[in-house]
Amino acid sequence: MLPLLTVDPRVKIVLITDEPKDKLFATLSSSITLVTTPRSYTPAHAKYKARALEYFRTSSKLASSDWVLHLDEETVIDAHTVRACIQFIQEEKQYHLGQGIILYNAHRFWEARLPTIADIPRARDDYGKFFIGPGWVHSPFLGLHGSFLLISGEVQNAIGWDTRSEAEDMWLGIEAWKKNYKIGWIPSIVREQSPNSIVESWRQRSRWFGGMPKAKGLQARLNMTLWILETCGGPILIASWRHLTLPFWMYYFLIVTNVTDFWSMIYACLVQDVDSQLGLPKILFHAIFYAPFALICKWIEGLVILYTILRPPKGFYVVAK
């Protein structure tokens, strides 16, 4: 990451961690600012990641003109991403937040096949529902990714991160929507990593869904309902197909939506493979044989939702990557 500091003298790299600090941090370059969240720091509501973000916000004394690009620990960015963010800040004055595309092909891509397949819908969503907010309506009402999230100091100071929800990114998006803050599209990508196993993927999704009810409000419930319909709607329709009498318009609507869902999985698979510069035989093999299973993995998330409702997660599970 250090070469990114040469892109613009205003760029700073900040690493946020909990106390005690890991020994690995002793080898950090002096060019990187390390912010350690004290054990004694106890905001009114926030825990885990939200607590660390709230400590960074308050201790850094962000000005309204400051901008923070939030990234996960394994996120890979390049100079193009940094320049795109700077251009966004300088030219898109009407927006207070920015978001771009995340691909899940940074490390050990396709080594764990099932988690990689399960993350194809996540890459697809950045060209779909997570593009609608920043790219079309410029409102974060559908929620946000917690990574590749560019936020002005004005927004962070007006809203903060002091929430009980483990889905703090969705919560921030809803609060920003309530305050009429606008979000724009950043024309660049970052790359991240899928979990190491399907069990880790399961626990990751369980943590997300388990944190959504704590955001409270109608919009949070709407986001939960949309996720439930997206993951459970297909299997329920298939199971009850013979017992349903549908009008022709609904029949054709379901055909169109399912075909679109299917080819969009193939498209997302192709995008990630081409970006990784895999050979043509592998790209075609993955698109033909693996991408269709992504739709099934999306349906399996319905089981994760059911499991989470019956056994809400306790604590903040850190996914192994």
N, C-alpha and C positions, 0 to 999 in steps of 0.2 A: 504493500500500500504506500510505502514511502515515496515512490516516484510520483504519486498523485499530488504530493505537496508542491511539485514544480509547475503544475498546471496553472495555478493562480496563487499569489502570495496570501490571499485572504482565506485559503482553505486550511482547516485544522482537523486533525484526527484525534478523536476522544474515545477512549475505551472505558466502559462502565462495568464495574464488577462489585461483588459483595465482599465484605470483610469476613474472614481474613483473605488477604491477597494470595493468589497462587504463586509458587516459586518461579514459574515460567515468566511472570511479569517482571522479574528482576533483570531480564535480558532485553526489555523493551528499549527501543531507541528513545533518546531524549526528545525527539521531535513529536512523540506521541504523548498526549496528556492522559494520565490514568486517574479516573475518578472512582474512589472506593466508598461504597455506601456503608456507613458505620452501623454496627449492630444496634446501637442505641437510638438510631433514627426511627421514629414511629409516627408517621402521618396519621391522620384521623381514620382513614379507610384502607389505603393502598397496602398491598402485600406483594412479595415476589418481584416480578419484573416491573409492575407499575410503581412499586415503592422505589426501586432504583432509578426509574425515569423521573419520578417526582423529586428525588434528592438531587439529581443532576440539574433539573430545571431551577430549583430554588438556590442551589449552591453556585450555579454558574451565572446567576443574575442576568438572564437573557434579555437583551433589548428587543424592541419591536422590529428593528431592522435586521436582527440576526435570523439566520435560517439553519435548521438542523436536518441533516439527512440521516434517518434512522435505518440501521442495517442489523441483520442478525450476525452471530459470531462467525458463520461459515460463508457469508455473502462475498462473492467475488465481483468487484467493479473495476472499470478501466477508465482511461482518460476521457473516452467518449461520454461515459455516464456523467462524469464530473462537469465536463463542458456543457452537456445538455441541461444539467441542473442550474449552472450559472446563467446560461442563456434564458432559462425559464424564469429565474428570479429577476433578471434585468429587464426582460421584455414583456412578461405576462403579469403586469402590475395588478390586474383585476383579481388574481387568485391568491389565496392564503395557504393552500396546501397543493402538493403535487404528487403524482403517483405514475409509475411506469410498469413495464412488463418484467415478471420474474420467471426465469426458466430453471428447471430443477435438474441440471446436468453439469454442475460444477465439479464434483468429486465422485469418483467411483461410480460413474454413470453406467447403469445396466448391470452392475455387479450383483446387486440384490434386485432380482427381477420383479417380484411382487410389489415391493414398495415403489419401484420406479413406475410400474403400470398404474398403481393407485394414485400417483401424483400427476399422471397425464391430465385428468380433469382439472387439476389446479392450474396447470399451464394453459389449458383451454379457456378457463374462466377469465384469464387476463385479456383474452381477445373477445370476451363476451360480457358477462355481467359486471366484471370489475373494470371494464372499459367504459360502460355506460355512464357511470358517475363522473369520472374525470374528463372523458372525451366528448360526451354529448350534453348531459344536463348540468354538468359542473357543480354537482352537489354530492356530498359524501353520505347520502341517506342509506345506501346499500351496504355501508361499512367500508373498512379499509384493510389493506395488508399492514401488518406491523413493521414490515421491512420494505426497503425502497420507498420510504415515506418521507417526503420533504415537507417540513412544517415551519412556518414563520414563528419567530419569538412572540409575536402578538397573539397568535392562536394558543400557543402553549401557556402563556401567562394568563390568558383569559379563561382557559378551561382547566389546565393542569392535568395531572395523572392520578389524582387521589380518588380512585375508584375501588370498590370491592371486587369488581369483575376481573377474572383471569383473561377475559377477552377484551383487554384494555384498548386494543386498536379499534374494534367495533364500537366500543363505548365512546371513544374520542370522536369517531366519525359522526355518531348520532348527536353528540353535544355540539359539534361544529355545525351540523345541519340546523340544529335548533337556534343557533346564534347567527345563522345566515352567512357563514363563511363559505367561500367558493373554492373548489378544487379544480385543477387543470391537469392535462395529460403531458407527461414528460416523454419525448420520443427517444427512448433508449431502453436498454435491458440490463438487468443484473442476473447473476447465476447463483443458485443455491443448491443444496444437496437434499436428497430424499432420506428418510430414516433408514437405519440399518436393517430393519426387519419389519414384517407385517405386524408384529406385536407392538413395535414402537409406533407404527403408523396408526394403529388402533388407539393407543393411549394418547397420541397427539390429537386425534379427532375428538376423543372423549374430553380432553382438557378444554378444547375450544367450545364444544357444545355445552359443557358443564358451566363455563363462565358466562355464557350468553344471558341466562335468566337474571343474573346479578346486575346486568346493565339496566334493567327495568325499563318501563315505558312501552308505548304502543309500537314504536319502531323496532325495538329489540325483539318483541314478540313476533312482529312481521318477518324479520330476518330469520328467526327460528322456524316459523311456519314454512317459509320458502325453502329452507334447507330440508325440512322433513318431507315436503312434497317432492323435491328434486330427487331425494334418495329413496323414498318409500313409494312414491306414486306409481312408478313403472311396475315393480313387483305386484302391487295390489291390483292394478289393472289386468296384468297377465293372469293372476290367480282367479279373478272374478270375470274374465272376459265372456265366458259362455253364459253367464247369468245377467249380463248387462244388455240393455236395449238402448243404443245410442242413435241420435239423429245423424244423418249423413255428414253434416258440416263438422260435427265433433269427431266423427270417425276419420275424416280426411285431415282434420287438424292434428289429431294424435299421430297419424302417419307422418305428416310433415315434421312435427316436433321430434319424433323419434329418429327419423332419417337425418335430420339436422344434428341431433345429438351424436349420432353414430359417426357421420363424416367429420364432425368437428374434433372428435377424439383422434381420428386418423391425422387430421391437419396438425393438431398440437404435437402428436408423436413425430411427424415429419419435421416440424420446425425445430424441435429439440435435437433430433438426430443430425439434421443438416448443420445446425449451429455447432454441434460437437465435431463436425467434419468426419463422421463415420463413413465407411465405404458404402457404395450404392447397394450391394447385396444385403448388408445389414439394415440399411434404411428401409428397403422394401420389405424385408422379412419382418421387421418390427411393426411396420404399418399394416401388413396383411394379417399377421398372426397374433400380435400382442395388443395393438390398439383396440380391437373389438372387446377384449377382456376388461379394458378400462371402464366400459359401461357397466359391466357386472360388478367391478370393484366399487363403483359409485353406488350401486344398489346395496352392497354390503355395508356401506356407511349407515344405512338404515338400521342395521343390527347394532352398530356402535351407538346410535342415538337411543335405541331402546335400552341398551345396557346402561347408558349414562343416566337415563331417567330412573331406572331401577336402582342403580348404584352410583350416585353422584361422586365424582372424584374428590379426594381430599388432598389438599396441598397443591403444589405447582410441579407437575412432573416435567423434568428436563429430558427432552428426547435425545437419545444417543445417535450421533451422526459421525 
